[in-house]
Amino acid sequence: MDAIHELKLANECDELARLASNNDIDDQLRQQALRSLGTAQCDSMLRKLVEDKSLQQSLQEKAKNLLSEMESS
C-alpha cells in the first residue's frame, strides 16, 4: 500500500491504472490504486479507464463515481 501511495505522489498515473486493471492482485490494492487516480494530474487516465470499460464491474462503477465527483468539484 505504501508503494501505491508513492506512485500517487510521483503522479505515476499509467502505473496506477495498470494496478487498478490487474485482476491478479488483491481487490483492496486495486481499489486503492483506483482512488489514487482521483487527482487533477491523473484525471485523463481515470477518464480513459471509464471510457475503455477495462475495469472489473464493481471497480468500473467506483471509477465512474470518482470521475463524476471530480467533475462536479
C-alpha positions in Angstrom: 0.0 0.0 0.0 2.9 2.3 0.6 4.1 1.7 -2.9 0.7 2.9 -4.3 0.9 6.0 -2.2 4.4 6.6 -3.6 3.1 6.2 -7.1 0.4 8.7 -6.4 2.9 11.2 -5.0 5.0 10.7 -8.1 2.0 11.2 -10.4 2.6 7.7 -12.0 -0.9 7.6 -13.5 -0.1 4.9 -16.0 1.2 2.6 -13.4 -1.7 3.2 -11.1 -4.1 2.5 -13.9 -2.3 -0.8 -14.6 -2.6 -1.8 -11.0 -6.3 -0.9 -10.9 -6.9 -3.0 -14.0 -4.8 -6.0 -12.8 -7.1 -8.9 -11.9 -4.2 -10.8 -10.4 -3.8 -8.6 -7.4 -5.9 -8.1 -4.3 -9.1 -6.2 -4.7 -8.2 -3.8 -1.9 -5.0 -2.8 -3.6 -6.8 -2.3 -6.9 -9.4 -0.1 -5.2 -6.6 2.0 -3.6 -4.9 2.4 -6.9 -8.2 3.5 -8.4 -8.8 6.0 -5.7 -5.2 7.3 -6.2 -6.2 8.2 -9.8 -8.6 10.7 -8.4 -6.3 13.7 -8.8 -6.1 16.5 -11.3 -2.9 15.1 -12.7 -4.5 11.6 -13.3 -8.0 12.6 -14.4 -7.3 11.9 -18.0 -6.1 8.3 -17.2 -9.2 7.8 -14.9 -11.4 9.0 -17.8 -9.7 6.6 -20.1 -10.4 3.7 -17.8 -14.0 4.6 -17.6 -14.4 5.0 -21.3 -12.5 1.8 -22.2 -14.5 -0.1 -19.6 -11.3 -2.1 -18.9 -12.1 -2.4 -15.2 -14.0 -5.1 -13.3 -17.7 -4.2 -12.9 -17.5 -3.1 -9.3 -14.4 -1.0 -9.9 -15.9 0.4 -13.1 -18.8 1.8 -11.0 -16.4 3.3 -8.5 -14.3 4.8 -11.3 -17.4 6.5 -12.8 -18.4 7.8 -9.4 -14.9 9.2 -8.7 -14.8 10.9 -12.1 -18.3 12.4 -11.5 -17.1 13.7 -8.1 -14.0 15.3 -9.7 -16.0 16.9 -12.5 -18.5 18.4 -10.1 -15.9 20.0 -7.8 
